[in-house]
């Protein structure tokens, strides 16, 4: 490993400290009595039911619908996807197929116990998306006993359903126009759905030609979202939904569309609150214990490994901060994630592995110094020799994390897709607490490679370029110090004899 430039230590350390500060405390803007969140911090973390409580809900189909077992199982899968898409992973979901019931337990959304009705509504929304040609006034959408729907106008005549949910490939929230209006962007399918002759893109192109200079209304279930006028033929397979959305509403709508439509309309039969099993007092105690433990670890590795130990403490701080950032929604590309007690255990385990990775590297460097190698040679050889041991231990944890997230997570995630050939060996139970553990462990292990392997080696190599940092003693090689002390004693003895 070639020695890196001296400024690299300060650059990497500054980035880590900046990440730590912003991820722990967040960045907020005060506008009068309102506080706008610019960067989400630790206080914005959504805690699980074991820490802050939540709600139990019983869903079921409407009275006139006799749901089949496959429809109940399909509804269960879609609810799982919606919960995880919203960042809610600490959930319990059970399908009672004998009584056509879905029993769900999940934490308060966004730490707000008053937002129960909105959360339940977003979960139970059928998410049946319809584009209907013509004037939107008087349109009636009726759901039949067999789960099919009838769309009629004010005179009872069938309406022209242009495209529907099965014609949508993907949905995402975004902005449009000079005023940055919040919209939901749709990408239509380029291949026909089962039993269809035309793809979603082909249907929409034909519809925009048919209804040119007329309206095409957009409906979610029986609610009108918008009714834009068609100004030109749209043949590129894209569509857009506008409707005075907030950012959260647009994202929820996009998530529901991506998750798919429920096979029937759900109604809320009953719901009740869930008290936390631990509470915020236990969380405060864990935080204090974590700070004390982190401090003691830093004292030990600095005292024993000197400079590599000091660098290791900075990297461990970065690893913890990165994990908090991945949970809180710090990064715009990642949703906030429910942090449960098992999730905290995953963070602790990954930090322990981070300590191990840094100690292995420091020990290998010290061993190379004892063999008589130069400082630069020892840093290079020690870093190279430690990588295989660090890689082996971390890759096994990555495998475990992926299995946990695949088995105990929703059925349509990338993790469950990877494990599809093996899922038959596991039961049907889904528990978000284990999914949360797998997530924090996976994030922590990835950050261990970034911080404990890459960042630590860059900083150690950079510091070794300073003349006052070239002493072998500050890298843990006390043999050189003993040699110097022995030489000094010998010199004094010889001088006294003469």
Buried (B, 14 or more C-beta within 10 A) or exposed (E): BEBBEBEBBEBBBEEBBEBBEBBBEBBBEEEEEEEEEEBBBBEBBBBBBBBBBBBBBBBBBEEEBEBBEEBBBBBBBBBBBBBBBBBBBBBBBEBEBEEBBBBBBBBBBBEEEEEBEBBBEBBBBBBBBBBBBBBBEEBEBEBEEEBEBEBBBEEEEEBBBBBBBBBBBEBBBBEEEEEEBBBBBBBBBEEBBEEBEBBBBBBBBBBBEBBEEEBBBBBBBBEBBBBBEBEEBBEEBEBBBBBEBEEBBBBBBBBBBBBBBBBBBBEBEEBEEBEBEBEEEBBEEBEEEBEEEBEEBBEEBBEBBBBBBBBBBBBBBBBBBBBBBBBBBBEEEBBBBBBBBBBBBBBBBBBBBBBBBBBBBBBBBBBBBBEEBEBBEBBBBBBBBBBEBBEEBBEEBBEBBBBBBBBBBBBBBEBBEEBEEEBEEEEEEBBBBBBBBBBBBBBBBBBBBBBBBEBBBBBBBBBBBEEEBBBBBBBBBBBBEEEEEEEEEEEEEEEEEE
